[in-house]
Amino acid sequence: MRAPLLLAGITLVGFGLLYSLAGTALGRVLFPDAATGSVITRGDRIVGSALVAQPFGDARYFQPRPSAASYDPMAAAGSNQARSNPDLRKRIDEAVVAVAAREGIAAADVPAELVTQSGGGLDPHITPAGAKVQVARVAKARGLDQATVEKLVADATEAPQLGVLGQPRINVLRLNLALDALQH
């Protein structure tokens, strides 16, 4: 009985404690920002995380993708509705009309990510096309020249990872913070 208990103890301490501590320490050394949640602060106040979308209700801000989790990181999940689901189709159709009205564009010009939820429900990024349709509204609401807002969007556009993985994208929180910094 001694050998199994010793093996259980070594396994528990080795893999349950030491391995976890080593992984956490290595993550904090190699990726310190991501390991601590990519928290964005202004002064001594936390304003959000670069990894998690958050809602912006004011017309002065760019809007993120809709969230199936109501932007709650503790409830992160997609809707799990199939494309053939009539409720999903209805929700998307209603969202297209609402976004088109908000942005003053034709329904056919609404980018898909502004009306569909990401798989995790908390994607903090939109595409440059998703930001482009919002530029006129944001510029007008802030009393800024449209070219100034377009330049901020261009500056906030992140290239694909390693130059080839994924698509160009824009972190909505960082873009909105850049807008706020511009006006202070």
Salt bridges, closest charged atoms under 4 A:
ASP58 OD2 - ARG60 NE 3.66
ASP93 OD1 - ARG89 NH2 3.30
GLU94 OE2 - LYS90 NZ 3.82
GLU103 OE2 - ARG102 NE 2.63
GLU103 OE1 - ARG137 NE 2.93
ASP123 OD2 - ARG65 NH1 3.73
ASP123 OD1 - HIS125 ND1 3.64
ASP155 OD2 - LYS151 NZ 2.93
GLU158 OE1 - HIS125 NE2 3.71
GLU158 OE1 - ARG169 NE 3.54
ASP180 OD1 - ARG142 NH2 2.79
